[in-house]
Amino acid sequence: MVGFRPADVPPTAAVKFIGAGTAACIADLFTFPLDTAKVRLQIQGEGKGAAASHGTAVRYRGVFGTITTMVRTEGARSLYSGLVAGLQRQMSFASVRIGLYDSVKSFYTKGSDHVGIGSRLLAGCTTGAMAVALAQPTDVVKVRFQAQTSSSGLNRRYHGTMEAYKTIAKEEGIRGLWRGTGPNIVRNAIVNCTELVTYDLIKDLLIRNTPLTDDLPCHFTSAFGAGFCTTVIASPVDVVKTRYMNSALGQYSGALNCAIAMVTKEGPLAFYKGFMPSFLRLGSWNVVMFVTYEQLKRAIMAARQNYTTPL
């Protein structure tokens, strides 16, 4: 992969769109168990109150403890519960928020070579909001699958991806598929701005001020740094989004009510539940995704050049 040389022709918007979706799916295949562990830790304690007063034990402790418990009680397949919806989400979500980022950034700067932090932030917010509006149903189904335990088949809310879409639409209305869109837009505005802008800035700084070039080591370092910054900033909104999307109809009057209930029952540290799996997942996801994305762009453009070059 390091051997690829940058293509002379910049990748088109279509190449970035397809490359981002494909790279995100590959990253999800590697990191999905960490995402599932994060969801389980984030929703743990949601039913506190009466249950807590009776001394209900904490089921999951830490990222690796959560994964071990899930494998022991539900089987290894439970770590990939919701994967189909997750891949559907990435093909529609990452393609827009990452694949169109450069095009939207160029639109806001009117093609200028000088790109300020404001234009980067605005582009990140725009593509993030567009992606959520398109892919929210897939995110709702993914979270519902990850949250449900599979130790008892009879108690499972959903048994298949398409059945989940139909059941949610039937029981909660079409709006149920877009449950949590508000906090998800806020979350992804934060994630997109932090992740893409930080990756963009770190990569530019490394290329300008270090011996690193626009290649694998630079992409790896930039992606890992962006993952850490994003987890620290976005974790509170991510926990609220997960709780709200997984909630039963009428459990919360809105995302703000969900956040207030969390603080009241569990304290402010509840906003950072699942931080370690979230960081491990986002850091590793970023590395796999951005490195794969950068190399896919180059490979596709190199193939196009070879195809169009006369013999």
C-alpha positions in Angstrom: 0.0 0.0 0.0 2.9 2.4 0.7 4.1 1.8 -2.8 1.2 3.6 -4.4 2.3 6.9 -5.9 -0.2 9.8 -5.8 -2.2 10.0 -9.0 -1.5 13.0 -11.3 -5.3 13.6 -11.6 -7.2 14.5 -8.4 -9.9 11.9 -7.6 -13.4 12.8 -8.7 -16.4 13.3 -6.3 -17.8 9.9 -7.5 -14.5 8.2 -6.7 -14.4 9.7 -3.2 -18.1 8.9 -2.7 -17.7 5.2 -3.5 -14.3 4.9 -1.9 -15.6 6.4 1.4 -18.5 4.0 1.6 -16.4 1.0 0.8 -13.6 1.9 3.2 -16.2 2.5 6.0 -17.7 -0.9 5.5 -14.3 -2.5 5.7 -13.5 -0.6 8.9 -16.9 -1.6 10.4 -16.1 -5.3 9.8 -13.0 -5.0 11.9 -14.4 -2.7 14.7 -18.1 -3.7 15.1 -17.6 -5.7 18.3 -16.1 -2.6 20.0 -19.1 -0.6 18.8 -21.5 -3.2 20.2 -19.7 -3.2 23.5 -19.9 0.6 23.6 -23.7 0.5 23.1 -24.2 -2.1 25.9 -22.1 0.0 28.3 -23.9 3.2 27.3 -27.4 1.8 28.0 -26.4 0.0 31.2 -28.0 1.6 34.2 -30.8 3.1 32.0 -33.4 1.3 34.1 -32.0 2.4 37.4 -34.1 3.7 40.2 -36.2 1.0 41.6 -33.9 -1.6 40.3 -30.9 0.1 41.8 -32.5 0.3 45.2 -32.7 -3.5 45.2 -29.0 -3.8 44.6 -29.1 -5.0 41.0 -25.5 -5.9 40.0 -23.7 -4.2 37.1 -23.6 -6.7 34.2 -20.9 -5.2 32.1 -17.5 -3.9 33.4 -15.1 -2.4 30.9 -14.7 -3.0 27.2 -13.1 -6.4 27.4 -15.2 -7.5 30.3 -18.3 -6.6 28.2 -17.1 -8.6 25.2 -16.2 -11.6 27.3 -19.6 -11.5 29.1 -21.5 -11.3 25.8 -19.5 -14.2 24.2 -20.1 -16.3 27.3 -23.8 -15.6 27.7 -24.9 -15.0 24.2 -22.3 -16.5 21.9 -19.7 -14.8 19.7 -22.3 -13.9 17.0 -23.9 -11.4 19.4 -20.8 -9.1 18.9 -21.9 -8.7 15.3 -25.7 -8.2 16.0 -26.9 -5.4 13.7 -24.0 -5.8 11.3 -26.2 -5.8 8.2 -27.9 -2.5 9.3 -24.4 -1.2 10.2 -23.0 -1.9 6.7 -26.2 -0.3 5.1 -25.6 2.7 7.3 -21.9 3.1 6.3 -22.7 2.8 2.5 -25.3 5.6 2.8 -23.7 7.6 5.7 -20.0 7.6 5.2 -20.3 8.0 1.5 -22.0 11.4 2.1 -20.3 12.7 5.2 -16.7 11.8 4.1 -17.0 11.2 0.4 -18.6 14.6 -0.3 -16.6 16.6 2.3 -13.9 17.8 -0.1 -16.5 18.8 -2.7 -18.6 20.8 -0.1 -15.4 22.4 1.3 -14.5 23.4 -2.2 -18.0 24.9 -2.8 -17.7 27.0 0.4 -14.2 28.3 -0.6 -15.3 28.8 -4.2 -12.3 26.6 -5.3 -9.7 28.7 -3.5 -6.4 27.0 -2.6 -6.6 28.8 0.8 -9.0 26.8 3.1 -9.6 28.3 6.5 -10.8 26.6 9.7 -14.3 28.1 9.2 -14.8 26.6 5.8 -13.7 23.2 7.1 -16.1 23.3 10.0 -19.0 24.5 7.8 -18.3 21.7 5.3 -18.1 19.1 8.1 -21.5 20.3 9.6 -23.1 20.3 6.2 -22.1 16.8 5.1 -22.8 15.4 8.6 -26.3 16.7 8.7 -27.0 15.5 5.1 -25.7 12.0 6.0 -27.9 11.7 9.2 -31.0 12.8 7.3 -30.4 10.0 4.7 -29.1 7.2 6.9 -31.0 7.7 10.3 -33.3 4.6 9.9 -30.3 2.3 9.4 -28.7 3.8 12.6 -31.9 3.2 14.6 -32.1 -0.4 13.6 -28.3 -1.0 14.2 -28.6 0.4 17.7 -31.7 -1.6 18.5 -30.0 -4.9 17.4 -26.8 -4.1 19.4 -28.8 -3.3 22.5 -31.0 -6.4 22.6 -29.6 -9.5 24.3 -29.8 -12.7 22.3 -29.6 -15.1 25.3 -33.3 -15.8 25.0 -34.7 -15.9 21.4 -38.3 -15.5 22.6 -37.6 -12.2 24.3 -35.8 -10.6 21.3 -37.6 -7.5 19.9 -36.3 -8.2 16.3 -35.2 -11.3 14.5 -34.1 -9.8 11.1 -33.0 -6.5 9.6 -35.9 -6.0 7.2 -38.4 -7.2 9.9 -36.9 -4.6 12.2 -37.6 -1.8 9.7 -41.2 -3.0 9.2 -41.9 -3.5 12.9 -40.6 -0.1 14.0 -42.6 1.6 11.2 -45.7 -0.4 12.2 -45.5 0.1 15.9 -44.0 3.6 16.1 -44.8 5.1 12.7 -42.4 6.3 10.1 -41.2 8.8 12.6 -39.9 5.9 14.7 -37.3 5.2 12.0 -36.0 8.8 12.4 -36.1 8.6 16.3 -33.2 10.6 17.7 -32.5 12.5 14.5 -32.0 15.7 16.5 -29.3 14.5 18.8 -27.8 12.4 16.0 -27.4 15.6 13.8 -25.8 17.4 16.8 -23.6 14.4 17.4 -22.5 14.0 13.8 -22.0 17.8 13.4 -19.6 17.5 16.3 -18.1 14.2 15.1 -17.7 15.3 11.5 -16.2 18.7 12.4 -13.8 17.1 14.9 -13.0 14.0 13.0 -12.6 15.3 9.4 -11.3 18.8 10.3 -8.8 17.4 12.9 -7.7 14.7 10.4 -7.4 17.4 7.7 -5.4 19.8 10.0 -3.1 17.1 11.4 -2.3 15.7 8.0 -1.6 19.2 6.6 0.7 20.0 9.7 2.6 16.7 9.3 3.2 17.2 5.6 4.3 20.8 6.1 6.4 20.5 9.3 7.7 16.9 9.4 9.5 14.6 7.0 6.3 12.6 6.5 4.7 12.7 3.1 1.1 12.2 2.0 1.3 8.4 2.5 0.5 5.6 5.0 2.4 6.8 8.1 1.0 10.2 7.8 -2.6 8.9 7.3 -2.2 6.5 10.3 -1.0 9.2 12.7 -3.6 11.7 11.5 -6.5 9.2 11.8 -5.5 8.1 15.3 -5.2 11.6 16.6 -8.6 12.5 15.1 -10.2 9.5 16.7 -9.0 10.5 20.2 -10.1 14.2 19.8 -13.5 13.1 18.5 -14.2 10.7 21.3 -13.5 13.2 24.0 -15.7 15.9 22.5 -18.6 13.8 21.1 -19.0 11.1 23.9 -21.8 12.9 25.9 -24.0 13.5 22.8 -23.2 9.9 21.6 -24.5 8.4 24.9 -27.7 10.5 24.8 -28.2 9.5 21.1 -27.8 5.8 21.9 -30.2 5.9 24.9 -32.8 7.9 23.0 -32.8 5.7 19.9 -33.0 2.5 21.9 -35.8 3.8 24.2 -39.3 2.5 24.2 -42.1 4.7 22.8 -42.9 7.4 25.4 -40.0 6.6 27.7 -38.5 10.1 27.1 -40.3 13.2 25.8 -37.2 14.2 23.9 -33.4 14.1 23.7 -33.1 16.8 26.4 -35.4 14.9 28.7 -33.2 11.8 28.2 -30.1 13.8 29.1 -31.8 15.3 32.2 -32.9 11.8 33.3 -29.4 10.5 32.9 -27.9 13.3 35.1 -30.6 12.9 37.7 -30.4 9.1 38.1 -26.8 8.4 37.3 -24.8 11.6 37.6 -22.7 13.5 35.0 -20.2 10.7 34.5 -23.0 8.8 32.8 -22.3 10.9 29.7 -18.9 9.1 29.4 -20.2 5.6 29.8 -18.5 3.4 27.3 -15.7 5.9 26.7 -12.9 3.3 26.4 -14.7 1.1 23.8 -15.8 4.2 22.1 -12.2 5.5 21.8 -10.8 2.1 20.9 -13.5 1.6 18.3 -13.3 5.2 16.8 -9.5 5.2 16.9 -9.2 1.9 15.2 -12.1 2.7 12.9 -10.5 5.9 11.8 -7.2 4.3 11.1 -8.7 1.5 9.0 -11.2 3.8 7.3 -8.9 6.7 6.4 -5.9 4.6 5.4 -8.1 2.4 3.2 -10.0 5.4 1.8 -6.7 7.2 0.8 -5.4 4.1 -0.8 -8.6 3.3 -2.6 -8.8 6.8 -4.1 -5.2 6.3 -5.4 -5.8 2.8 -6.7 -9.1 3.8 -8.5 -7.5 6.9 -10.1 -4.4 4.9 -11.1 -6.7 2.2 -12.7 -8.6 4.9 -14.5 -5.4 6.5 -15.9 -4.2 3.1 -17.0 -7.5 2.4 -18.7 -7.6 5.8 -20.5 -3.9 5.8 -21.5 -3.4 4.7 -25.1 -1.2 1.7 -25.7 
